Amino acid sequence: MILFCEECGTRHDIDDAQMSGDVFKFLCTVCRETLIVSLANKKQGKTVQAALGQPAVEPAPFGKEDQLKILVVDDSKLIRKVLRDIIESDGRKKVIGEAENGKAALDFLVSEQPDVITLDINMPVMDGLTTLKHIMISRPIPTVMISALTKEGSLETFDSLKYGAIDFLPKPTQVKGADLSSQKEEILRKIEQAAGIQIESIRYLRRPSTDKDPARTNSIACVCVVAMGVAEGGYGALLNVVPRLKEDLPAAYIAVMHQAPHHIDGFARYLDQCSRLSVYRATDGMVLKGGRCYLAAASEHVSIVQDGEQTILKVNSSPFPTPMGAIDMLMASVSQTMKDRAAGVILTGTGDDGVAGMGKIKQMGGTLFVQDPRSCLFKETPLKAAEKHPVDYLVSDKQMAGAINAFIKEHSK
């Protein structure tokens, strides 16, 4: 098995004989970071690539012994009852415990092992974000934040994803004619998706230990361009990748997200605070620099052009003559400009956007990275990309940055 360290990008070739049990822990010999790998899928005798080639099998009906076990954490007794009723309306799910604050939740976890936790933020005794840190550091469990504070674009939402939450939802409500039925379906859907995430893909993100010096990156040439595509679930995926990218490598990173432009404005600022490299909102005319990341919305047309020795970012330029998705457009442009110095990355998402673009990059001699579907909240796009193209690196979001770092180091020698 090949492991890429999340912190320093060092490649480790692990002898299968060293691995036993359900979880394998390995200490990086360079930066001393502990790597954690679930062996549940390996024990079934299938790699992801082999599994992709298997015909789809309908899951067997859930029996009582197969029910997902849920811990509900909220200081409101009424909300706990509403959530219990919603969760247990699906016979495949069962609430095995309730807690009125974070401390009570941690006490419960000493003796019980739920499959998923739903967690409020604003609670007495111990708030949700503090609780989440404890859970992710000591015994990671898929956690969905359900709070009045967790809505798309909010600081609390970004914080919860940074600390290891799988997804987020506002609390169920019937205020202003809200549709409780659709809220119920969304809660059940996100709990089910969270339960399917590999355990090693859940981890608290530490802040970078070094101060950034944006002026220093002005001297780093842009030798490679990495085009990244993320659709649904994109905030959490990029929070697991971008902060671990090395700031001193000669590569520029451009990420197109299927989120509203005004949400990306705030997310770019937040991601910049969490990352070693500098993160910018993509704007027309920017000169690409190594050690920098640029975020754009799928509603924008993003491409790059070569102007002498400089690579220029074009935003809101004329679209291609044939209809293409925003990620496909970016990747096609990067492949034409950078040739074999282009890399494409597909992270969590639904739909086809990015699948054709990956093919363009491969045709021009570039390199393909796809997030292991088992670590994805939304698996459709990574599965389609991995089925259609010969992927060079199929790794979890937690190991994606290590793989990219190692690739850029090798190709910039």
Phi, psi and omega per residue, in radians:
M1 nan 2.454 3.103
I2 -1.819 2.237 3.073
L3 -2.093 2.394 3.013
F4 -1.888 2.173 -3.128
C5 -1.081 2.322 -3.129
E6 -1.159 -0.495 -3.031
E7 -1.602 -0.792 -3.025
C8 -1.999 -0.146 3.089
G9 1.443 0.054 -3.126
T10 -1.131 2.359 3.093
R11 -1.493 2.355 3.098
H12 -2.194 2.213 3.054
D13 -1.717 1.932 -3.013
I14 -1.736 2.270 3.060
D15 -1.252 2.215 -3.135
D16 -0.969 -0.490 -3.110
A17 -1.161 -0.366 -3.132
Q18 -1.333 -0.289 -2.975
M19 -1.720 2.281 3.107
S20 -2.619 2.887 -3.123
G21 1.354 -2.961 -3.113
D22 -1.543 -0.444 -3.104
V23 -2.292 2.289 3.129
F24 -1.913 2.243 3.103
K25 -1.966 2.368 -3.070
F26 -2.397 2.337 -3.122
L27 -1.665 2.108 3.104
C28 -1.093 2.266 -3.092
T29 -1.311 -0.229 -3.100
V30 -1.665 -0.976 -3.061
C31 -1.868 -0.059 3.092
R32 1.229 0.292 3.061
E33 -1.262 2.432 3.092
T34 -1.522 2.131 3.099
L35 -1.721 2.387 -3.102
I36 -2.112 2.240 -3.116
V37 -2.268 2.263 3.038
S38 -1.369 2.332 -3.132
L39 -1.813 0.152 -3.082
A40 -1.032 -0.800 -3.133
N41 -1.228 -0.616 -3.132
K42 -1.125 -0.639 -3.105
K43 -1.162 -0.348 3.086
Q44 -1.375 -0.133 3.077
G45 1.425 0.358 -3.123
K46 -2.237 2.361 2.910
T47 -1.504 2.944 3.095
V48 -1.081 -0.738 -3.125
Q49 -1.031 -0.740 3.125
A50 -1.158 -0.701 -3.130
A51 -1.117 -0.584 -3.141
L52 -1.125 -0.481 -3.111
G53 -1.497 -0.080 -3.125
Q54 -1.467 2.542 3.080
P55 -1.144 2.596 -3.135
A56 -1.119 2.430 3.121
V57 -2.116 2.252 3.117
E58 -1.199 2.330 3.122
P59 -1.121 2.522 3.092
A60 -1.213 2.641 3.118
P61 -1.031 2.481 -3.141
F62 -1.244 2.331 2.931
G63 -1.719 3.083 -3.108
K64 -1.071 -0.602 -3.123
E65 -1.260 -0.233 -3.119
D66 -1.723 0.042 -3.076
Q67 -1.084 2.444 3.009
L68 -1.222 2.311 -3.110
K69 -1.708 2.183 -3.024
I70 -2.081 2.390 2.957
L71 -1.856 2.194 3.137
V72 -1.814 2.148 -3.102
V73 -2.118 1.994 3.129
D74 -2.849 2.475 -3.110
D75 -1.355 -0.204 3.137
S76 -1.631 2.106 3.110
K77 -1.096 -0.626 3.137
L78 -1.139 -0.797 3.132
I79 -1.123 -0.682 3.099
R80 -1.048 -0.708 3.126
K81 -1.170 -0.745 3.123
V82 -1.054 -0.802 -3.139
L83 -1.136 -0.699 3.106
R84 -1.066 -0.793 -3.135
D85 -1.079 -0.732 3.128
I86 -1.119 -0.854 -3.074
I87 -1.102 -0.782 -3.047
E88 -1.451 -0.045 2.990
S89 -1.224 -0.326 3.036
D90 -1.720 2.007 -3.053
G91 -1.093 -0.196 3.138
R92 -1.550 0.030 -3.078
K93 -2.293 2.532 -3.122
K94 -2.483 2.312 3.046
V95 -1.420 2.006 -3.110
I96 -1.687 -0.084 3.132
G97 -3.014 2.724 3.047
E98 -2.260 2.598 3.091
A99 -2.460 2.445 -3.071
E100 -1.604 -0.115 3.073
N101 -2.806 3.027 -3.065
G102 -1.122 -0.664 -3.135
K103 -1.105 -0.761 3.113
A104 -1.097 -0.621 3.113
A105 -1.136 -0.791 3.136
L106 -1.126 -0.644 3.071
D107 -1.092 -0.702 3.137
F108 -1.108 -0.653 -3.074
L109 -1.274 -0.199 3.090
V110 -1.119 -0.616 -3.061
S111 -2.004 -0.246 -3.087
E112 -2.128 2.689 -3.117
Q113 -2.245 1.522 3.076
P114 -1.245 2.794 3.061
D115 -1.417 -0.569 -3.122
V116 -2.532 2.550 3.047
I117 -2.033 2.359 2.915
T118 -1.794 2.328 -2.927
L119 -2.370 2.216 3.024
D120 -1.413 2.854 3.104
I121 -1.733 -0.939 -3.011
N122 -1.527 1.696 -3.124
M123 -2.416 2.681 3.058
P124 -1.321 2.979 3.083
V125 1.210 -1.086 3.045
M126 -2.540 2.118 -3.093
D127 -1.307 2.964 -3.031
G128 -1.164 -0.688 -3.115
L129 -1.174 -0.690 3.072
T130 -1.111 -0.745 3.099
T131 -1.051 -0.768 -3.126
L132 -1.045 -0.744 3.106
K133 -1.029 -0.804 3.138
H134 -1.054 -0.768 -3.107
I135 -1.087 -0.835 -3.034
M136 -1.253 -0.509 3.132
I137 -1.392 -0.695 -3.011
S138 -1.634 -0.771 -3.112
R139 -2.689 1.469 -3.041
P140 -0.984 2.275 3.077
I141 -2.384 2.369 3.105
P142 -0.938 2.202 -3.051
T143 -2.245 2.300 3.063
V144 -1.942 2.138 3.111
M145 -1.381 2.182 3.067
I146 -2.189 1.759 -2.981
S147 -2.630 2.704 3.037
A148 -1.145 -0.314 -3.084
L149 -1.610 -0.278 -3.055
T150 -1.648 1.688 3.019
K151 -2.337 2.790 -3.045
E152 -1.030 2.267 3.091
G153 1.616 -0.114 -3.099
S154 -1.450 2.660 3.112
L155 -1.041 -0.716 -3.127
E156 -1.095 -0.634 3.114
T157 -1.147 -0.828 3.118
F158 -1.083 -0.703 3.106
D159 -1.061 -0.782 -3.099
S160 -1.123 -0.667 3.092
L161 -1.193 -0.670 3.104
K162 -1.095 -0.655 -3.100
Y163 -1.442 -0.017 3.000
G164 2.070 -0.003 3.104
A165 -1.101 2.556 3.141
I166 -1.403 -0.716 -3.084
D167 -2.768 3.135 -3.064
F168 -2.537 2.686 3.117
L169 -2.648 2.618 2.934
P170 -1.323 2.809 3.100
K171 -1.149 2.557 3.099
P172 -1.113 2.416 -3.112
T173 -2.677 2.702 3.041
Q174 -1.971 0.233 3.131
V175 -1.130 2.459 3.105
K176 0.972 0.673 3.036
G177 1.239 0.367 -3.135
A178 -1.053 2.516 -3.097
D179 -1.488 1.805 -3.100
L180 -1.179 -0.518 -3.129
S181 -1.124 -0.787 3.132
S182 -1.204 -0.591 3.072
Q183 -1.117 -0.726 3.118
K184 -1.042 -0.812 3.137
E185 -1.069 -0.681 -3.121
E186 -1.200 -0.706 3.106
I187 -1.076 -0.823 3.138
L188 -1.105 -0.701 -3.135
R189 -1.106 -0.784 -3.071
K190 -1.268 -0.556 3.063
I191 -1.129 -0.763 -3.137
E192 -1.121 -0.737 3.125
Q193 -1.128 -0.721 3.141
A194 -1.081 -0.657 -3.119
A195 -1.140 -0.393 -3.105
G196 -1.554 0.040 -3.124
I197 -1.427 2.375 3.074
Q198 -1.082 2.457 -3.029
I199 -1.118 -0.567 -3.113
E200 -1.303 -0.155 3.093
S201 -1.482 0.038 -3.105
I202 -1.939 2.005 -3.137
R203 -2.800 2.521 3.069
Y204 -1.186 2.273 -3.130
L205 -1.566 2.067 3.089
R206 -1.397 2.539 3.085
R207 -1.183 2.598 3.120
P208 -1.065 2.480 -3.039
S209 -1.487 -0.225 -3.093
T210 -1.950 2.560 3.079
D211 -1.325 2.490 3.135
K212 -1.456 2.599 3.060
D213 -2.243 1.519 -3.090
P214 -0.966 -0.546 -3.127
A215 -1.106 -0.588 -3.100
R216 -1.173 -0.571 -3.116
T217 -1.248 -0.227 3.067
N218 -1.089 -0.412 -3.106
S219 -1.631 -0.027 -3.126
I220 -1.589 2.076 -3.127
A221 -1.196 2.705 3.078
C222 -1.708 1.576 -3.106
V223 -1.495 -0.650 -3.140
C224 -2.181 2.641 3.011
V225 -2.158 2.241 3.136
V226 -1.890 2.013 3.119
A227 -1.675 2.135 -3.060
M228 -2.032 2.369 3.110
G229 -2.116 2.242 3.105
V230 -2.393 2.346 3.110
A231 -1.939 -2.121 -3.134
E232 -1.128 2.464 -3.096
G233 1.395 0.231 -2.993
G234 -1.185 -0.569 -3.125
Y235 -1.035 -0.914 -3.104
G236 -1.116 -0.683 -3.130
A237 -1.102 -0.820 -3.131
L238 -1.187 -0.552 3.072
L239 -1.161 -0.412 3.088
N240 -1.517 -0.296 -3.064
V241 -1.851 -1.021 -2.972
V242 -1.051 -0.769 -3.134
P243 -1.066 -0.310 -3.120
R244 -1.719 -0.015 3.087
L245 -1.309 2.463 -3.113
K246 -1.322 2.413 -3.083
E247 -1.504 -0.162 -3.048
D248 -1.893 0.322 3.130
L249 -1.797 2.579 -3.027
P250 -1.415 0.956 3.132
A251 -2.321 2.477 3.006
A252 -1.862 2.534 -3.088
Y253 -2.087 2.242 3.097
I254 -2.113 2.109 -3.121
A255 -2.008 2.184 3.010
V256 -1.763 2.218 -3.084
M257 -2.023 2.461 3.061
H258 -1.525 1.068 3.056
Q259 -2.333 2.860 -3.111
A260 -1.127 2.477 -3.101
P261 -0.956 -0.698 -3.095
H262 -1.219 -0.437 3.051
H263 -1.313 -0.577 3.131
I264 -1.209 -0.553 3.077
D265 -0.950 -0.912 -3.126
G266 -1.204 -0.648 -3.121
F267 -1.163 -0.631 3.109
A268 -1.070 -0.748 3.106
R269 -1.127 -0.730 -3.130
Y270 -1.149 -0.809 -3.112
L271 -1.101 -0.601 3.108
D272 -1.074 -0.680 -3.137
Q273 -1.198 -0.434 -3.082
C274 -1.625 -0.154 -2.904
S275 -1.950 2.696 3.031
R276 -1.242 -0.771 3.127
L277 -1.490 2.920 -3.129
S278 -1.514 2.376 -3.124
V279 -1.970 2.283 -3.097
Y280 -2.187 2.640 2.926
R281 -1.326 2.202 -3.075
A282 -1.163 2.229 3.069
T283 -2.333 2.702 -3.065
D284 -1.087 2.341 3.057
G285 1.612 -0.056 3.105
M286 -1.098 2.426 3.018
V287 -1.539 2.127 -3.115
L288 -1.184 2.347 3.100
K289 -2.156 2.598 3.041
G290 -1.145 2.594 3.119
G291 1.331 0.390 3.122
R292 -2.328 2.651 3.120
C293 -2.159 2.455 -3.087
Y294 -2.185 2.235 -3.120
L295 -1.851 2.418 3.116
A296 -2.419 2.759 3.102
A297 -1.614 2.687 3.140
A298 -1.179 -0.297 3.115
S299 -1.402 -0.057 -3.138
E300 -1.845 2.577 3.067
H301 -1.618 1.969 -3.049
V302 -2.028 2.303 3.092
S303 -2.630 3.058 3.059
I304 -2.274 2.655 3.082
V305 -2.370 2.659 3.094
Q306 -1.659 2.232 3.103
D307 -2.203 1.615 -3.035
G308 1.161 -2.157 3.129
E309 -1.623 -0.021 -3.111
Q310 -1.759 2.541 3.029
T311 -1.872 2.130 -2.999
I312 -1.876 2.390 3.085
L313 -1.525 2.251 3.096
K314 -1.977 2.176 -3.135
V315 -2.189 2.357 -3.083
N316 1.160 0.424 3.026
S317 -1.351 3.058 -3.100
S318 -1.073 2.395 3.130
P319 -1.252 2.916 3.069
F320 -1.135 2.713 -3.093
P321 -1.150 -0.414 3.090
T322 -1.842 2.570 -3.100
P323 -1.083 2.246 3.113
M324 -2.486 2.674 3.021
G325 -1.264 2.818 -3.077
A326 -1.095 -0.678 3.132
I327 -1.228 -0.727 3.075
D328 -1.011 -0.745 -3.136
M329 -1.075 -0.808 3.130
L330 -1.063 -0.843 -3.088
M331 -1.131 -0.667 3.098
A332 -1.088 -0.734 3.133
S333 -1.153 -0.777 -3.137
V334 -1.108 -0.684 -3.138
S335 -1.142 -0.683 -3.128
Q336 -1.203 -0.634 -3.064
T337 -1.459 -0.723 -2.996
M338 -1.730 -0.280 -3.139
K339 0.976 -2.139 -3.093
D340 -1.362 0.007 3.062
R341 -1.733 0.332 3.067
A342 -1.802 2.588 3.023
A343 -2.360 2.495 3.088
G344 -2.031 2.449 -3.128
V345 -2.266 2.186 3.015
I346 -1.968 2.154 3.083
L347 -1.894 -2.940 -3.092
T348 -0.828 2.531 3.086
G349 2.891 2.961 3.042
T350 -2.084 2.754 3.117
G351 1.619 -2.976 -3.031
D352 -1.838 -0.187 -3.014
D353 -1.043 2.120 -3.119
G354 1.899 -0.397 -3.103
V355 -1.176 -0.838 3.103
A356 -1.153 -0.667 3.129
G357 -1.078 -0.635 3.083
M358 -1.089 -0.642 3.103
G359 -1.111 -0.677 3.100
K360 -1.086 -0.749 3.132
I361 -1.099 -0.754 -3.127
K362 -1.140 -0.698 3.141
Q363 -1.051 -0.555 -3.101
M364 -1.604 0.154 3.081
G365 1.581 0.198 -3.140
G366 -1.395 -3.077 -3.024
T367 -2.074 2.461 -3.064
L368 -1.995 2.315 3.048
F369 -2.105 2.282 3.091
V370 -2.286 2.369 3.090
Q371 -1.190 2.267 3.069
D372 -0.913 2.088 -3.091
P373 -0.966 -0.470 -3.135
R374 -1.181 -0.314 3.107
S375 -1.776 0.089 -3.073
C376 -1.637 2.483 2.975
L377 -1.253 -0.725 3.065
F378 -2.084 2.067 -2.909
K379 -1.715 -0.207 -2.924
E380 -1.052 -0.928 -3.078
T381 -1.145 -0.811 3.083
P382 -1.023 -0.680 3.114
L383 -1.100 -0.775 -3.138
K384 -1.110 -0.723 -3.140
A385 -1.137 -0.739 -3.104
A386 -1.245 -0.511 3.105
E387 -1.294 -0.601 -2.991
K388 -1.547 -0.527 -3.001
H389 -2.180 2.648 3.035
P390 -1.307 1.677 -3.047
V391 -1.348 2.375 3.140
D392 -1.406 -0.658 -3.115
Y393 -2.350 2.085 3.053
L394 -2.045 1.713 -2.992
V395 -2.394 2.820 3.106
S396 -1.206 2.867 3.111
D397 -1.071 -0.564 -3.141
K398 -1.206 -0.497 3.141
Q399 -1.745 -0.059 -3.088
M400 -1.061 -0.828 -3.108
A401 -1.097 -0.700 3.108
G402 -1.062 -0.723 3.115
A403 -1.158 -0.731 3.128
I404 -1.150 -0.776 3.116
N405 -0.999 -0.803 -3.128
A406 -1.120 -0.691 3.123
F407 -1.116 -0.804 -3.120
I408 -1.136 -0.713 3.101
K409 -1.006 -0.811 -3.083
E410 -1.136 -0.709 -3.032
H411 -1.531 -0.028 3.127
S412 -1.895 0.148 -3.135
K413 -1.270 nan nan
